[in-house]
Structure formats: C-alpha cells, structure tokens
Amino acid sequence: MTGTKVLQIDLTNASHCDHLVKLLNVYMEDEMAVGEPMPGHLAPTLIKRLKKHSGYRGFFALVEDQYVALANCILNVDTCDKKPVLNIHDFIVLPEFRERGIGLLLIDKISDYAASRECTKITLDVRGDNIKAQNLYKKAGFSKVDSPGLFWEKKLRKLNY
C-alpha cells in the first residue's frame, strides 16, 4: 500500500509507547481477543515490563504517519537447532485498515528482520475460528504445524499490578 511504512518500536520513545498501548487496547477489545479493554492501570506496568524483557521486539505499520498496525514479538532460541526463533505474540491491524495489504507488509518486514537475525522460523498462534487471520497468515507463507503436541497452560495466581 502506497504511503505505508514499517518501523521497529523504540520503548524509550514516549510516543511509541502511547501508540503501542492504544493499538494493544484495540486488539484486546476485539472479539477474537478478550473482548474488553485493558485496565487503565495496566499500561504503565506493561511498558515497564516490556522494557525489561530482553527478547521483546515490536513493530508498527504506519499509513501516512497514522499508526494502524502492531506486532508484539518475542525473540527466543530453538534449543533443538540452537538458532533464534521469533514468535509473533500479538498482531493487530485496525479494522478500518484491514484487507489493504498492511498486515502482509508488516509480516514481510518482520520476516526480513527475523532473517537478518538468522532466525530459523517465525511462530504464532491463532484462534481456530479466526478465519480472516488464518487466511492472512497462509498468504504470508505460514502453515499449520502438524504436530502431536498440544498447547497447554498453567494459570498462576493473579498478580497485583
């Protein structure tokens, strides 16, 4: 899309932090996420924790200087092949900017970033009923992992932020 650019998030830039929180809030409010806004007191804590996380990598897509998409990623190491792996943890394109190629451009730039860091793969998870996101990811070259493994979690006590 003409006039679209991708840039890496700089957590020392207050404007980047504000836009990260705004876009993440849109993501959280979506029915494909938790369906409710981020509690107001959580934003400063989130930014503080991301700043401390050495593996955090974030990316924005901008259309004519308007922040329209966000990808929060985590750089990790695949212990089997001893190479870096990049996980896309959150991915949001504002609803009014969807189906314009912005999501694909953002993934392409993330792929370039990962390749430049010698990552062996990019991973993500997506809801089974989020067909639009799955179609985007397929178009970007992702495929469903055929694995006997299951995604599990253990909920811990709720933290006081």
CORSUL-V887001 format. One line per field, one symbol per residue. burial: I if it has 16 or more other ideal C-beta (glycine too) atoms within 10 Angstrom, else O. A space follows every 50 residues. Layout:
burial=???
This chain:
burial=OOOIOIOOIOIOOOOIIOIIIOIIIIIIOOOOOOOOOIOOOOIOOIIOOO OOOOOIIIIIIIIOOOIIIIIIIIIOOOOOOOOIIIIIOIIIIIOOIIOO IIIIIIIOIIOOIIOOOOIOOIIIOIOOOOOOIOOIIOOIOIOOOOOOOO OOOOOOOOOOO
